[in-house]
Amino acid sequence: MSRTKTTHHLLVRPWAIFVEITGVLVALVVFFEVYFQTTPEVNANNSEPYSLLPFIIKNGSTFFDMTDVKLSCGIESAAYDIGNGVWVGTGMASLFGPNETVPVIHRHGGIASYPCKASDYLHRNIWGDLCVGLATACPDATATFKTSYMCVWIQVDYATFFGWWSRHANSEIFSWNGREWIKGPMAADRSKEFMCGIVSDFQ
């Protein structure tokens, strides 16, 4: 091998390594961008004040549908006014579901709606005791509580990448303050303070 060819080979090899490394880094960046895009957005619907409207689950992926979507409702904590100045609350986090299945949420911003409110899962029995669960699982349930404050989250289980990658996502905590959903862990009124996971000043 001549000295010229050897010099050319030594010059080309570092550039080839640089190009290969750059290509791998670009591929990783693209992969993670696509990966994070497949994480659904969960947003509250506050278009009607004082109305507990279903949450909106949005597919932000440009390339992939969400398929076999299973939705569950998580209750972080809740408090209810049961009349005559008496409040009842629970700070026990519980997940209910999956109780709704959506075959597909399409890419490019496809959406699905899902109701999640604590009053569907908290009931009173004939003795006035609190029962947590579906009405069918609460013997002697007579009524549900009037919603006052609650903190909930949405769990989303789904498949993406043409159905071969199963994923799981939890939304942020949403607080209901009696008028609208607030994204975050606390809601409050003038007389009492209600924090997610903690029911304080209630009887």
C-alpha positions in Angstrom: 0.0 0.0 0.0 1.4 3.4 -1.0 1.9 6.2 1.5 -0.9 8.2 -0.2 -3.5 5.5 0.2 -2.5 4.9 3.8 -2.9 8.6 4.6 -6.2 8.7 2.8 -7.4 5.7 4.8 -6.4 7.3 8.1 -8.3 10.5 7.2 -11.4 8.8 6.0 -11.8 6.4 9.0 -12.4 9.1 11.7 -15.0 10.8 9.4 -16.7 7.4 8.9 -16.8 6.9 12.7 -18.2 10.4 13.2 -20.9 9.9 10.6 -21.9 6.5 12.2 -22.1 8.0 15.7 -24.1 11.0 14.4 -26.5 8.6 12.7 -27.0 6.6 15.8 -27.6 9.7 17.9 -30.1 11.1 15.4 -31.9 7.7 15.3 -32.2 7.7 19.1 -33.5 11.3 19.2 -36.1 10.4 16.6 -37.1 7.2 18.5 -37.6 9.0 21.8 -39.5 11.8 20.1 -41.9 9.2 18.6 -42.0 7.3 21.9 -43.0 10.3 23.9 -45.6 11.3 21.3 -47.4 8.0 21.9 -48.0 9.0 25.5 -51.6 10.2 25.6 -52.7 13.6 26.8 -55.5 13.6 29.4 -57.4 16.9 29.9 -60.4 18.0 31.8 -63.5 19.4 30.0 -64.6 22.6 31.7 -66.8 23.9 29.0 -69.8 23.9 31.3 -69.3 25.2 34.9 -70.5 23.0 37.7 -70.8 20.1 35.4 -68.7 16.9 35.8 -68.1 16.4 32.2 -66.0 13.4 30.9 -62.3 13.8 30.6 -60.7 14.0 27.1 -58.0 11.5 26.2 -56.0 12.6 23.2 -53.5 10.7 21.0 -50.7 13.1 20.2 -48.8 10.7 18.0 -48.1 11.8 14.4 -47.5 8.2 13.2 -49.3 5.6 15.4 -52.9 4.8 16.5 -53.7 3.8 20.1 -55.5 0.5 20.0 -57.2 -1.7 22.5 -57.5 1.2 24.9 -58.6 0.4 28.4 -59.5 3.2 30.8 -59.7 3.2 34.6 -60.7 5.8 37.1 -58.5 6.5 40.1 -59.9 8.2 43.2 -57.2 9.8 45.3 -59.5 11.3 47.9 -63.0 12.9 48.2 -65.2 14.8 50.6 -69.0 15.2 50.6 -71.5 17.4 52.3 -74.3 15.0 53.4 -76.4 17.7 54.9 -77.0 19.5 58.1 -73.4 20.7 58.1 -72.0 17.1 58.3 -69.2 16.2 56.0 -67.8 12.7 55.2 -64.5 12.0 53.4 -62.1 9.4 52.3 -58.4 9.6 51.8 -58.0 6.1 50.6 -56.6 5.9 47.0 -58.4 3.4 44.9 -58.4 2.4 41.3 -61.6 1.2 39.5 -61.5 -0.5 36.2 -60.7 -0.9 33.5 -64.4 -0.2 33.0 -64.4 1.2 29.5 -62.7 0.0 26.3 -62.0 2.0 23.2 -61.0 0.0 20.1 -58.9 2.8 18.6 -57.9 6.4 19.2 -56.5 7.6 15.9 -53.2 9.4 15.4 -53.1 13.1 14.5 -55.0 14.1 17.6 -57.8 11.5 17.8 -59.8 11.7 21.1 -62.0 9.7 23.4 -64.0 10.8 26.3 -64.2 9.1 29.7 -66.1 10.0 32.8 -64.3 9.7 36.2 -66.0 11.0 39.3 -65.8 9.8 42.9 -69.6 9.8 43.3 -69.8 6.7 41.0 -67.8 4.7 43.5 -68.8 6.1 47.0 -72.1 5.1 48.4 -74.1 5.1 51.7 -75.7 2.0 53.1 -78.9 1.9 55.2 -76.8 2.6 58.3 -75.2 5.7 56.8 -71.8 4.1 56.5 -69.4 4.8 53.6 -68.9 2.0 51.0 -66.2 2.3 48.4 -66.8 0.5 45.1 -69.4 0.0 42.4 -73.0 0.0 43.7 -73.3 -3.7 42.9 -70.4 -4.4 45.2 -71.9 -2.4 48.1 -74.6 -4.3 49.9 -77.5 -2.3 51.1 -76.3 0.8 49.2 -79.1 3.4 49.3 -77.6 6.5 47.8 -74.5 8.1 46.4 -73.0 11.2 48.0 -73.4 14.7 46.6 -70.1 15.6 45.0 -68.3 18.4 46.8 -64.5 17.9 46.5 -62.5 15.2 44.9 -59.1 14.3 43.4 -58.9 11.8 40.6 -56.6 10.4 38.0 -57.0 8.4 34.8 -55.1 5.3 34.0 -54.7 4.4 30.3 -53.6 1.0 29.1 -53.1 0.7 25.3 -51.1 -0.7 22.4 -49.1 1.3 19.9 -46.5 0.8 17.2 -49.1 -1.2 15.1 -50.3 -3.1 18.2 -47.1 -4.9 19.2 -46.1 -2.5 22.0 -48.3 -2.4 25.1 -48.0 0.7 27.1 -49.4 2.1 30.4 -49.8 5.8 31.4 -51.3 7.6 34.3 -52.6 11.2 34.1 -51.8 14.0 36.5 -54.1 14.4 39.5 -57.2 16.5 38.8 -59.0 18.3 41.6 -62.7 19.2 41.6 -63.4 22.3 43.6 -67.2 22.3 43.2 -67.2 24.3 40.0 -64.5 23.0 37.7 -61.5 20.6 37.3 -58.1 22.0 38.2 -55.0 20.2 37.1 -53.0 19.8 40.3 -53.1 18.3 43.8 -55.2 20.9 45.7 -58.6 22.6 45.8 -59.9 24.8 48.6 -62.9 26.8 49.7 -63.2 29.6 52.2 -64.0 27.5 55.3 -62.2 24.2 54.8 -59.1 23.0 53.0 -59.1 19.9 50.9 -55.8 18.4 49.7 -55.4 15.3 47.5 -54.7 12.3 49.8 -55.7 14.3 52.9 -59.2 15.1 54.0 -58.8 17.7 56.8 -61.4 19.4 59.0 -64.2 17.1 57.9 -66.4 14.9 60.2 
